[in-house]
Amino acid sequence: MRVMLHAHIDTEAGNEAIRKGTLPQMMNSVIGQLKPEAAYFFPNMGRRSCMFVFDMQDSSQLPSVAETFFMELGAEVEVVPVMNGDDLKKGLASLQSRA
C-alpha cells in the first residue's frame, strides 16, 4: 500500500544530529530502506520536516520506519495511506459501477 510518512523533527534533537553529522547519514539510511517514490525536506510550523511516499508491503514495517524518527530525532510522525492519480481514477471507477 502506498503511504506517506510525515515527520516533524524536534529542533534540539535535529540540531544535535546536525552537529554530530548523523542527520545526513540517517536520512540516507531511511531513503535506502524505504526506496520512496518521492522524498521532500522542508520547514513546517517552525520545525524541520520531511515527507516520504513509499510502498509499505506490510504493516509490520511501521515500527522500523517510525522508531528511527522517534528515537533519533524526537520527531512527531504521521503515516497515512495515499493515492496517486491512477489510484484515484481506479477507485472512482469502482464507485460508478455500484451506482
N, C-alpha and C positions, 0 to 999 in steps of 0.2 A: 504494500500500500504506500502510495506517495504521501509523505508527511513533511511538515515544515517545523523545524526546531528554531525557536527564537530565544536567545539567551541575552539577558541584561546583566552585565558584569559589574560586580561590586567595585567601586572606584579604588579603594585602598588595595584590595586583592589584585586588581588589574595593574595598579602602579607597581606593586611588588613584583609581579610576574614580568613586567617590562624591565625593571631594574635588574632582576636576576637573568633576564634573557630567555625565560621559559615560555613566554606568551607565543612567540612565533613557532617554537617547537610544538607546543600544544595544539595550535591551530593547524599546523601541517599534519600532525598525527590524526586529528579529528577528520580532516579532509581525506586523508588516506583511508581511514576506517569507513567513513560514510560514502565516499565516492559520490558526492552530491551532484545533481544536475545543475544546481545554482548555489552560490555562496556569496553573501553580502556582509559587509562590515561597515558600521555607521554609528554616529551618536544618536541616542534616542532618550528623551526625557532626562538629559544631562548625564547619561551613562554610556560607556562603551557597549555596543550591542553587536550581535551577529545573527545571521539567519541562514539556515541551510535547508534546501529542499532535496530530499533523498528518498529512496525506496526502502522502506522498513519491511524486511522479509517476514519478521516475526516480532511480536510484542516483547519477547524476551531480550531483544536488543536494547530496549529502552534504558535499563539500568547502566549498561556500559557506556552509553552515549551521554545520558544526563548527569551521571555521577562525576564525570570528568569536569563538567562545568560547575557543579555544586562544590566539589571538594577542592579543586584547584583555583577557582576564581570566585567563590562565594556568590555564584550567579543565581538569578531567578530564571527558571527555564519553563517555556511553554512548548508543548508538542501537539500539533493538531493535524488531522487529515486534510489534505488539499487536493484540488483538481487542476489540470491544465485545460486548455480549450477543447481538446479532443475528448477528454473525460466528461466535461460538461455536456457536450453535444450528445454523447452516448447516453448519459443519464437522462437528459431531457427527452431524447427519442423514446426511451423506455416508458416515460410518463405518458407520452402521446398514445402509445399502443394500449394503455389501460383506460384511456378516456372513451 
